Amino acid sequence: MADTRREVAEHHLAEFEKIEADMASPEVLSSPDKLRSLGRRYAELGRVVRVYRRFLQAEQDLTEAREIISQGGEDAELFRPELPGMEERYEAASQELTEVLIPRDEDDARDVIMEIKGGAGGEESALFAGDLARMYERYATSKGWTWEVLGANQTELGGYKDLEVAIRSRGQLEDPSDGVWAHLKYEGGVHRVQRVPVTESQGRIQTSTAGVLVFAEVDDPGEVEIAANDLRIDVYRSSGPGGQSVNTTDSAVRITHLPTGIVVSMQDEKSQIQNRESAMRVLRARLRQLQLDQQAAENAELRHSQVRTLDRSERIRTYNFPENRISDHRTGYKAHNLDAVLDGDLDAVIDSARIMDEAARMEAAEEK
């Protein structure tokens, strides 16, 4: 096991040093996309490298101390009292190295494209989709992330039929586990709400749903090959709530990826070029996730979250307003602080999914 760990850690160290050199090259420095992509991998490897170097230092200190003690003499008596502490530091570093080498989600440091859609429940569902959007925006703000609306289809009461946003971290991450995807990848699925709708005059509790889709953003367009003749691009006039026209020019864009049938529409920007760029960002993220899902379906051994399943129709959470209760159906998490959760206090809910996922990864790694 120790030899295997050392071999894997040495491989990571070599890749880390190569990326460090590549990031200083003129070719990479002149390409923000390549720099961001390499920087993400550099951050992923950095944690392993830091732990591995601490392990090597603790191992060297312990080995030298044991050699001195074995030779006897005055120096041996000086080092003997220090030996238990050195052994403790070595064991701690060894355990940390084992944990850091557990296979992680390679996308953890990536940013996110999130789509929130009203589901069953008509206007109430759209209003709930709006509540979810505000919840995620407040959560993003609490983490210091940026929130960029790419496209929105609002209802007359202020809810959302659908909303596309880009959520991005600021600056370089030191630890991939701090990434946007590392936190929000567990949010995809069906979210259910139980409450009295504003449109309900009899005061009856209604159950409605909204869907959340989460995709890791593609920072280097070269990651996903899209042939120009695979796209059908339509332009039209944008419309607001109720369908009324809000623009006198054909600035809205609808892109259809013919091989997969994926359709992305954007109309929020006044410029057709800006709407097209936003639509392509969403399309790339969707296509990349489609490729990963197909690979994971074909090979269960491939990297994939143990909590975030392939089934987008899975009901993952219930928001019960009368009881002020939040329940995660995958992890068993329950709390009576729904008001705080909707205000962006999502850490405990997300941590329940993260801890469950990491425990499953550790168990799988130990079985190999």
C-alpha positions in Angstrom: 0.0 0.0 0.0 2.8 2.4 1.0 4.7 1.7 -2.3 1.5 2.3 -4.3 0.8 5.6 -2.5 4.4 6.7 -3.2 4.1 5.8 -6.8 0.8 7.7 -7.3 2.1 10.7 -5.3 5.3 10.8 -7.4 3.2 10.8 -10.5 1.2 13.7 -9.2 4.3 15.6 -8.2 5.8 15.2 -11.8 2.6 16.4 -13.3 2.4 19.3 -10.9 5.9 20.5 -11.8 5.2 20.2 -15.5 2.1 22.2 -15.3 4.0 24.8 -13.2 6.4 25.2 -16.1 3.7 25.2 -18.7 1.8 28.0 -16.9 4.8 30.3 -17.3 5.1 29.7 -21.1 4.1 32.5 -23.5 1.6 30.3 -25.3 -0.4 29.6 -22.1 0.0 33.1 -20.7 -1.6 34.5 -23.9 -4.6 32.2 -23.6 -6.9 32.9 -20.6 -8.9 29.7 -21.3 -5.8 27.5 -21.3 -4.4 29.3 -18.2 -7.7 28.8 -16.3 -7.8 25.1 -17.3 -4.2 24.4 -16.3 -4.7 26.5 -13.1 -7.6 24.3 -12.1 -5.5 21.1 -12.5 -2.6 22.8 -10.7 -4.8 23.6 -7.8 -6.1 20.0 -7.7 -2.6 18.6 -7.6 -1.3 21.3 -5.2 -3.1 19.8 -2.2 -1.6 16.3 -2.9 1.9 17.8 -3.4 1.8 19.8 -0.2 0.7 16.7 1.8 3.2 14.4 0.1 6.1 16.8 0.9 5.0 16.9 4.5 4.9 13.1 4.5 8.4 12.9 3.0 9.8 15.3 5.6 8.1 13.5 8.5 9.5 10.2 7.1 13.0 11.5 6.8 13.0 13.0 10.3 11.8 9.7 11.8 14.3 7.6 9.8 17.2 9.8 10.8 16.1 9.9 14.5 15.9 6.1 14.6 19.3 5.7 13.0 20.9 8.0 15.6 19.2 6.2 18.4 20.3 2.8 17.1 23.9 4.0 17.2 23.7 4.9 20.9 25.7 7.6 22.6 24.9 11.1 23.8 23.0 12.0 20.6 20.8 9.0 21.0 19.7 10.2 24.4 18.9 13.6 23.0 16.7 12.1 20.3 15.0 9.4 22.3 12.5 11.7 24.1 11.6 13.2 20.7 10.9 9.9 19.0 7.2 9.4 20.1 6.3 12.9 18.8 8.1 12.2 15.5 6.2 8.8 15.2 3.0 10.6 15.8 3.7 13.3 13.1 4.7 10.5 10.7 1.5 8.5 11.3 -0.7 11.7 10.9 1.1 12.6 7.7 0.7 9.1 6.4 -3.0 9.0 7.1 -3.5 12.5 5.5 -1.6 11.2 2.4 -3.9 8.2 2.2 -7.0 10.4 2.4 -5.7 13.0 -0.1 -5.0 10.3 -2.6 -8.6 8.9 -2.6 -9.9 9.4 -6.1 -11.7 12.8 -6.2 -14.0 14.3 -8.7 -11.7 15.9 -11.3 -14.3 18.7 -11.9 -14.4 19.9 -8.3 -12.5 23.1 -9.1 -14.7 24.0 -12.1 -17.3 26.7 -12.2 -21.0 25.8 -12.8 -23.8 26.4 -15.3 -27.1 26.0 -13.4 -30.5 25.7 -14.9 -33.7 26.1 -12.7 -37.0 25.2 -14.3 -40.6 25.3 -13.0 -42.2 21.9 -13.0 -45.5 20.5 -11.9 -47.7 23.1 -10.2 -48.2 26.0 -12.7 -47.5 29.5 -11.4 -46.7 28.2 -7.9 -44.0 26.0 -9.4 -42.5 29.0 -11.2 -42.6 31.0 -8.0 -40.8 28.2 -6.2 -38.2 28.2 -9.0 -37.7 31.9 -8.2 -37.3 31.0 -4.5 -34.6 28.4 -5.4 -32.8 31.0 -7.6 -32.7 33.5 -4.7 -31.5 30.8 -2.3 -28.6 29.8 -4.6 -27.7 33.4 -5.4 -27.5 34.2 -1.6 -25.4 31.0 -1.1 -23.1 32.1 -3.9 -22.7 35.5 -2.4 -21.8 34.0 1.0 -19.0 32.0 -0.7 -17.7 35.0 -2.6 -18.7 33.6 -6.0 -20.1 35.6 -8.9 -23.7 35.1 -10.1 -24.3 35.8 -13.8 -27.7 35.4 -15.4 -27.4 34.0 -18.9 -31.0 33.7 -19.7 -34.4 34.0 -17.9 -38.0 33.4 -18.8 -40.0 35.1 -16.1 -43.7 34.8 -15.3 -46.0 37.8 -14.6 -45.9 37.1 -10.8 -42.1 37.2 -10.8 -41.4 33.4 -10.9 -39.3 31.6 -13.5 -40.4 29.2 -16.1 -36.7 28.7 -16.6 -33.5 30.4 -15.6 -29.8 29.8 -16.7 -27.0 31.2 -14.6 -23.2 30.9 -14.5 -21.7 30.7 -11.0 -18.0 31.3 -10.8 -15.3 31.5 -8.1 -13.1 34.5 -7.9 -9.3 34.0 -8.5 -7.2 30.9 -8.2 -8.3 28.2 -5.8 -5.8 26.7 -3.4 -7.9 23.7 -2.8 -10.3 22.1 -5.4 -12.8 21.2 -2.6 -13.5 25.0 -2.4 -14.7 25.0 -6.0 -18.2 25.8 -7.1 -18.8 22.4 -8.7 -17.5 20.7 -5.5 -20.4 22.3 -3.6 -23.2 22.5 -6.1 -22.9 19.2 -8.1 -25.2 17.6 -5.5 -28.1 20.0 -6.3 -29.3 18.5 -9.5 -32.7 16.8 -9.4 -36.3 17.5 -8.5 -36.9 19.9 -5.6 -40.4 19.6 -4.0 -42.2 22.3 -2.1 -45.2 22.0 0.3 -47.0 25.2 1.2 -50.1 27.3 0.7 -49.6 29.1 -2.7 -50.2 32.8 -3.1 -52.8 31.9 -5.7 -54.7 29.6 -3.3 -57.7 31.4 -1.8 -58.9 28.4 0.4 -55.6 28.2 2.4 -54.9 24.6 1.2 -51.4 23.2 1.2 -50.2 22.4 -2.3 -47.3 20.3 -3.5 -45.3 21.6 -6.4 -41.9 20.9 -7.9 -39.0 22.6 -9.7 -36.1 21.1 -11.5 -32.4 22.0 -11.0 -29.8 21.0 -13.5 -26.1 21.5 -12.7 -23.3 21.3 -15.3 -19.6 21.9 -14.9 -18.6 24.8 -17.1 -16.2 24.3 -20.0 -13.5 26.9 -19.6 -11.6 25.9 -22.7 -13.9 25.6 -25.8 -11.5 23.1 -27.2 -12.6 20.6 -24.6 -15.9 20.0 -26.5 -15.7 19.7 -30.3 -18.8 21.2 -32.0 -18.9 21.1 -35.7 -20.5 24.2 -37.3 -22.8 22.0 -39.5 -24.1 20.3 -36.4 -25.8 23.5 -35.3 -29.0 25.1 -36.5 -29.1 28.7 -35.3 -32.4 30.6 -35.3 -32.9 34.3 -34.4 -36.1 35.9 -33.3 -37.5 38.8 -31.2 -37.2 38.4 -27.5 -40.4 38.4 -25.4 -41.2 39.1 -21.7 -43.7 37.8 -19.3 -47.0 36.8 -21.0 -45.3 36.7 -24.4 -45.3 40.4 -25.2 -42.4 41.6 -27.4 -39.7 43.5 -25.5 -37.4 44.1 -28.4 -37.7 45.5 -31.9 -34.8 43.6 -33.4 -34.1 39.9 -33.8 -31.6 39.6 -30.9 -32.8 36.4 -29.3 -31.0 33.2 -30.3 -32.0 29.6 -30.4 -29.3 27.0 -31.0 -30.2 23.4 -31.8 -27.5 20.8 -31.7 -28.7 18.4 -34.4 -26.9 15.2 -33.4 -28.3 15.2 -29.8 -31.4 17.4 -30.2 -30.3 19.7 -27.4 -31.9 23.1 -27.7 -30.6 26.3 -25.9 -32.4 29.6 -26.2 -31.1 33.0 -25.0 -32.8 36.4 -25.1 -31.7 38.4 -22.1 -28.9 40.3 -23.8 -29.7 43.1 -26.2 -27.0 41.9 -28.6 -27.5 38.8 -30.8 -23.8 38.1 -30.5 -24.0 38.2 -26.6 -27.0 35.9 -26.6 -25.2 33.5 -29.0 -22.1 33.4 -26.7 -24.3 32.7 -23.7 -26.1 29.9 -25.5 -22.9 28.3 -26.6 -21.6 28.3 -23.0 -24.7 26.4 -21.9 -24.5 24.1 -24.9 -20.9 23.2 -24.3 -21.6 22.4 -20.6 -24.6 20.2 -21.5 -22.7 18.3 -24.2 -19.8 17.7 -21.9 -22.1 16.4 -19.2 -23.9 14.2 -21.8 -20.5 12.6 -22.8 -19.6 12.0 -19.1 -23.0 10.5 -18.4 -22.7 8.1 -21.4 -19.2 7.0 -20.2 -20.4 6.5 -16.6 -23.4 4.5 -17.9 -21.1 2.3 -19.9 -18.5 1.9 -17.2 -19.6 2.1 -13.5 -15.9 2.2 -12.5 -15.5 5.7 -14.0 -15.5 8.8 -11.8 -19.0 9.8 -10.8 -20.5 11.1 -7.7 -22.1 8.5 -5.5 -24.8 10.9 -4.4 -25.4 12.8 -7.7 -27.0 10.2 -9.9 -27.6 10.1 -13.6 -31.4 10.3 -13.1 -32.3 14.0 -13.5 -35.9 13.1 -12.4 -34.8 12.0 -9.0 -36.6 13.8 -6.1 -33.8 14.9 -3.9 -35.3 17.4 -1.4 -38.5 18.6 0.1 -39.1 22.1 1.4 -42.0 22.0 3.9 -43.2 25.5 4.8 -45.8 24.8 7.4 -43.2 22.9 9.5 -40.3 25.1 8.5 -38.6 21.8 7.5 -35.9 20.9 5.0 -35.4 17.2 4.1 -32.8 15.6 1.8 -34.1 12.2 0.7 -30.7 10.9 -0.4 -28.8 11.5 2.8 -31.6 11.5 5.4 -30.7 15.0 6.5 -33.6 16.9 8.2 -33.7 20.3 9.9 -36.3 22.8 11.0 -34.6 25.9 9.6 -36.1 26.2 6.2 -36.2 30.0 6.5 -32.5 30.1 7.0 -31.8 27.6 4.2 -33.9 29.7 1.7 -31.8 32.7 2.9 -28.7 30.9 1.6 -27.6 28.9 4.6 -27.0 25.7 2.6 -23.7 24.5 4.1 -25.2 21.8 6.4 -27.5 20.4 3.7 -24.7 20.3 1.1 -22.2 18.9 3.6 -24.5 15.9 4.3 -24.3 15.0 0.6 -20.5 15.7 0.4 -19.8 13.5 3.5 -21.8 10.7 2.2 -20.1 10.9 -1.2 -16.6 11.0 0.2 -17.3 8.1 2.6 -18.4 6.0 -0.4 -15.2 7.0 -2.4 -13.0 6.1 0.6 -14.7 2.7 0.9 -14.3 2.0 -2.8 -10.6 3.0 -2.7 -10.0 0.7 0.3 -11.6 -2.2 -1.5 -9.2 -1.9 -4.4 
